[in-house]
């Protein structure tokens, strides 16, 4: 890996994550577990490392303990490469006593830390998106076009851009106009990719498409400082549009898989996609690995089970069960007679000792994991949850809302929150 000393990466640690609640009840969005063994924040950090960028700042604010613990225990660098992942939590200073007011405000307040590291470019990323990108290509295009700002853009069918920020781009890739969540069909059509530019893409489409911003920005250093010499708080809504006509803004067109993990439903579907025979996001590659915490867990043990399209994390014990289209996280315990279908189970942070198991039984508390003879469908089971024997959990036919034992249904997905205790025989 060739290290690029001219680039600093800044990863936004996420806001309150209210649309992802209750998965964000005790953690920030980037700390939410993913694909059985990872965290969302592992994606942008790994993309940086695989692109030769090893000086990374992570700006955090809400429910930071879990995220800080994961990053500090995972990303260690030797002294020769001078790499780091530094956590910049919101802090009170003599100039400011409030929290980050937005993405641009967060970057502005940390200039004092960035300046101590020589750099020519600043790469600004989100901490809660799922994609694999070679940032070296973005940097190369930025230099070739003599851009002041390069914005990663995704070709999206015109019929699906109403919830996105789109941009009008010349065939030279220079950006001429922005529109935030356009609704008028005439406006949307005016932002469509030109036939000449469409033909140049790796996967051209006959369907009319627009370029949607991915929230990934590469700034030349001086341009970023000038762009934030004001009171603007958000990049996408304020800073970037304010630069039109004043700076050279270019689009970098990305044609790979990208998912913004913004809601419980999008998180649920993105995870279950990993269980497909050919998932849209591929973890199984040695050239661009996704890094995460090394836990040194034993291999998973599967005894007398029927398993169909399932991903199982390390250190799990699954006995005499039926699993269909599931993602099972680390240290998961699924006991005899149970059946799980369309389930994302995040696993556990610990193993229970035999003494703890006996004490739980004496007090009527289920053990961590899924008990005997349970039926679970269409659900997310967060970490360290205890589901008692004979429980039946499914969102089918039920409205969104709160249910007994802290169970919730959000976006049509049943969620058992972290550490929840579901008594034996519960039916929801």
N, C-alpha and C positions, 0 to 999 in steps of 0.2 A: 504494500500500500504506500503510494507516494503522498506524503503529507503536503498540503497546500498552506504555506504560512501566511498567505495574503488574505485569508477569509476567517471571519468570526461567525459562528452560528448562534442565533438567539431563538430559543424555543419558548413559546408562550405556554405557561403552565395551566391555562384554562380558567374560566370563570366559575360561577357557582354550580354549573352543570345541572340546573333544575329540570331540564327535559330528560335527563338520564337518572333522575331520582327514582327509586331509593338506592341505586348502585353508587350514587355519590353522597349518600347520607353521612358516611364516615371517611370518605376519601375524595380527592379531586379527580376530574375526568381522566387525566393522563395516567393515574395510578390504577384505573380499573383493570382487572385481570382480563387477558385475551388469549384465546386459542389454547387453553389448557395449562399454559406455563409462563406466558409472557405478561407484560403490562403495556398499555397503549403507548406510553412514553418510549418504550424500547424501539418503536418503529422510526420516529425521526432521528433518534440518537444513532441507531444502526445505519440509517441512510447517510448520515454525516460521516461516520467512521468509514463506511464502504466507499465514500467519495473522497477520502483523503482529508477530511476536515475533522480535526481532533481538539479544537478549542471551542467549547460549547458552553453557553450560559443558559440556564433554565430559570425562567422568571415565574415565581409561584406566589400564591396568595391565600387560596381557600383550602381548608382541610388538607394541610400540607404534610402531616406527619408520615403517613403511609408512603407518599411519593418521595419524600426526603430519605426515608429509611431504605427504600428500594434503590434509589440512585447511588446513595453513599456506599451501599454494600455491593454494588454491581460494577461500577465504572472506575477502575483503577488504572493508572498509566505509569510507565516507567519515567524516570527523570530525563532520559535522553530525548524522548519524543516531545517533551514539554506539553503534552496534552492534558486536558482536564474537562470535567463536566462540573461547572460551578453553579451552585444553587443561589439565586438572588431572590430572597423572600422580600415581600413588601416591608418597608421599615420606616420608622419615623426619623426625620432629620431636622436640622435647624431651619431648613427651607420648607419642609412639608410634614404635616402630621396626619395626613389621611392615606387611604390605600390607593393602589393603582386604579385609575379611573377608566382605563381601557388599554388596548394593545399598544397604541402609540405612546400613551403616558407612561406605561411600564418601561418601554425602551428608553424614553427620554430621561427618566430618573436614574437609569443605570449607565449613562454615558461616562460617568466618572470612573466606573469599573472597566468599561471597554477601552478607554484611552490608554490604560497601562499596558495594553498588548498591541504591538504594531500590526496594522491591517490596512488593506485597501478596499475590502468589500465586507458587507454585513448581510448574511443570509437569515431571513426571518421566517420561522416555521411555526406551525400549530402543533400542539402536543397531543392531539386527539384525532388524528387522521390515519387511515390505513392505506399505504401505497408503498411502492419501491421505486425510487428515482435516483439516477446518477447525477448529482449536482455538478459534477465536472462539466457536463454538457451545457448546463445552464450558464455556468461561469464563462465557458468558451464562447457561447453565443453573445453574452453580455459584452465581452471584450471585442468580438468581431463587429458587432453593430454599433459600438461606441455608445451604448445605452447608459443612461443615468439610473434607470430602474428597470429591472426585468421581472415580469409577473408570470408565474406558471399558470397555464390555462388549459382547460379540458374541453375537448369537443363534446357537446351535449345536444341531443335532439331538440329542435326548437320547441317541441310540445312539452318539454320538461324543464324549461328555464325559469318558470314563474317564481320559483323560490330561491333563485341564484342571482348573483351579480354577473352581468355579461359585459363584454367589451367589443367595440367595432375595431377591427384590425385591418390595416392595409396588407397587400400582398408582400410587402417588405417586412411584415410583422410589427410595424409601428402602430401603437394604439392611438386611436383618434377620439373615442367616446366611451363612456361608461353608462350603464343603466342598472339600477338596483331593483331586482325582482319585478321585471316588466310584465304587465298584464295585457296591454294592447297588442293584438296580433300584428298590426302594421308596424309598431315599434320593434317587435321581436323579429319580424322579417327583415327590417332594415339592418339588424345586427348579424344576419346570417353570414357564414363564411363564404367568400367568393368562390365560384367554380374553379378558378385558377389555383387558389390556395388549397382548396379541398383536394384537387388532383395531386398536389405535392405531398400530401400526408401519406404515412405508411399504410394506413387502412382507410382509403377514401370511401365515402358513403354517398349513395344516391339520395338519401334522406337529408332534408335541410337541417343544418346544425349551426349552433352558435358557440362561441368560446366563453366559458364560464371561469371566473377567477377561482383558483384553488386556495387562496390565502397564503401563498408562498411568494415571498418577495426577495429579490437580490438588489441591494442598494450599493452604489458607490459611496465610499465613506463620507466625503464632504457633502454629497447630495442628501444623505440621511440627516446629517446634522442641520443643514439648512431647512429641510422639510419639517423638522420638529422644533424649529425656533419659533414657537407659537403655543397656543393653548389647545390645539386639537388633541383629541383623546383616542381616536380610532383610525387604523390604517385604511381599512376597506371603505368606510363611509365618508371619511374626511380627508386624510392625508393624500392618498393616491389620486382621488379626483381633483384635488387642489393643484396637482402638479401638471395636469393636462395643459398643453400649450406653453408651458414654462420649461419643462425638462423633456428629455428624450425617453419615452416610455415604450418598451417593447414587450411582446408576449413570447413566452417559450411554450410551445404546444406540446403537451404531454398526452400520449395515447395509450398509456397503460391503465391498470386497474386503480381506482381511487374511491375511497368511501369516507365520508365525513361521519364519524360516530357521534351523532347528535342526540338521538332518541333511544329509548329502550328497544323499540322495534328494529331500528337500524343496527344496534349492537347485537341483538338476538340473531337477526338474519345473517349478519357478517360472520358471526361465530359459527353458525350452523353450516355456512358455505365451506368451512374448512374440512367438513366431513365428506364433501363431494369427491368422487374419484379424481377429477381434475379441478381443484379449487381455483377461483379467479386470482387469489393471492397465494403464491407458492412459498412455503417455508423450506421446502426440501431442495436446497441449493447450497453448494459449498463456496460459490464465488461471491455471493453477497449474503452472508448469514445475518439473521436477526439475533442480536445479543440479548442476554438477560442474566438474571442472578443465577450463579452456579450453586445449586442446593445440595448436590452429592446425595441424591435420593436413590434408594434401591429400584430395581426394575419393577414394573407393574406385574401383579399376579392376577391371572384370570382363570377361574375355576368353573368348568361345566356351564358355559354361558352361550346364549345365542346373540351374536353381534352382527349388525348390518350398518355399514357406513358410520363408523364411530372413530373419534380421536380420543385417546386416553393418555393423560399426563403421567409423569413419573410417580412411583411410590404408591400406586393405588392397589386396592384389593377388592376384586369384584367376583362374587360367588353366586352361581346358579341363578342368573338373572337374564332378562331380555333387554337389550339395548338397541334401539333403532334411531339412526340419524341424531347422534348426540355428540357433544364435546364434553369430556370428563376431565376435570382439572387434577392437579397434583394432590397426592395423599387422600384421594377420594375413597370412601368406603360405601359399597353398595351390597346389601345383604340378600340372603336367599329369598327367592320367590317374588322379587320385585321386577317391575317392568317400567322402563323409561323410553319415551319416544319424543323426539323434537325437544330435547332438554339440553341446556347449557349449565353444567354443574362446575362451579369454580374450585371445589375441593376444600382443603383445610390447611391451616398454618402449623399444625402439630399433630402428633399421634397421641392417642390416649393410652395410658398404661393399664395393665390388668386391674390394678387397684382402683383406678378411676372408673373403669367400666363397672366394677362391682358396686362402687359407691353410688354411681348414677342409677344403677338398677334398683338399689335399695331406696333411693329417693324418688323413683318414678320418672327420672329424667332420661330421655332418649340419648343414645350415644351419637357422636358426631358422624354425619353422613346420612345415608338412607337406610331405614330399618327394614325389617322383614315384611314381605308381601305388600309392598306399596305400589301404587299405580300413579305415575306422574307423566303428564303430557304438556307440551307447549309452554314450558316453564324455564325460568332462570333460578338456579339455587346458588345463592351467594356463599362466600366462604364461611366455614365453621358452623353452618346450619345443622340443626338436629331434627330429623324427620322421623317421628315415631312409627312403630309397626302398624301396618294396615292402613296407612294414610292414603287418601285419594286426592290428587291435586290436578286441576285442569282449568284453563280459562274459558273453555268452550261454553257458549250460551250465557256468559256472565258479562255484565257491564264493567267498564273501568271503575276502579274505586278501591276503598280499603276494606279488608276482610279480617276475620279473627286471627289472632296470634301474629300480628304485624304483617301478614301476607297482603300483597297489593297486586292489582291487575292494572298494568299501564300499557297503552297501545296494543291491547289485546294479548298481552303476554303476562302470565302469572309470575310474580317475583317473590321469592322467599329471601328476605333481607339477611345481611351478614349477621351471624350469631343467633338467628331466630330459633325458637324452640317450638316445634309442632308436636303436640301431644299425640299419643297413639290413637288410631281410629279416626283422626280428623278427616273430614270430607269438605273440600272447597271446589 
